[in-house]
């Protein structure tokens, strides 16, 4: 895996770190491929029970597409007529967002600085966002004459509502941490110096929790957003049956009766 993305698994927690701080963690091809592979690995690894997505440096979580590389690729496309530059949405962004949103385990994003464009999209694809008080968000797409990608046209309206999403997409601007919290983009805002420790505590708490139940909760919420009440009730029945058959459920019930803290196995 490339050094532009660091990947580490410890005690059930996979930590994925964007590691191009000198470029504000902008997404060149090497970084996109490495991030896609890391997120897929975390989702498929049965030993991983939670994921922490973060970034190196203090200025940026991820400012989206590396525009310096992008300009060169556009010029190459004009010369060859291949038109491959925008295939990055299909080849990189879409798989990354699917792997984050559909991972059968919780994903925590620790947003340490600016999250713009696809960086904003990756943060929104996480289940829980802990944000440094110095961080900011920006959709950015219209500012470079592009439409939304990295799932933002799906996630942002569901987080802030269609009206606010339209405003933020048509008129890109910097959204500071406190406004992000008010809009529901940030679940928690913490001092910048405390971000990494707080995000790790949260992610490790989830890694020690009932993984099967968390996966079912993610699936239920995603399903409910696009289905009727009747269909969602049937889905809840299906998922609750699955969760009820897990070893963790038996552990939780016995611990409750015995007035003990449950020690979940993640299965």
Helices and strands as residue ranges (DSSP letters): E 5-10, E 13-18, G 21-23, H 29-44, E 50-55, E 60-62, H 67-80, G 85-87, H 88-88, I 89-93, H 94-101, E 106-111, E 114-116, H 118-125, E 128-132, E 136-138, G 141-144, H 152-160, H 162-170, E 175-176, H 177-183, E 188-190, G 192-194, H 195-207, H 211-224, H 229-244, H 247-258
